Amino acid sequence: MASTSIGQPRLLPLGGTGQLVVEMLFECSVAFFQEPLPLGFSVETEDKQVREVSYAVALVGSDWERVAQFKCA
């Protein structure tokens, strides 16, 4: 699986939220993760403080899993 950053950094207002576009590339010869996949990225605030953000993405039963299984069949 590979990940990459796409697009330019976006500035959000204080307390604002945004969406991330996530693209995943699966190797059909490798078994699916049964455990949630750790996803991490850095966020820089307007005052230049950097925070690491992490989130566990459950692949089992997800649209990602369904599409990958269909394409790998």
Beta strands, then each sheet from edge to edge (+ up, - down):
strand 1: 37-44
strand 2: 50-57
sheet 1: 1+ 2-
end
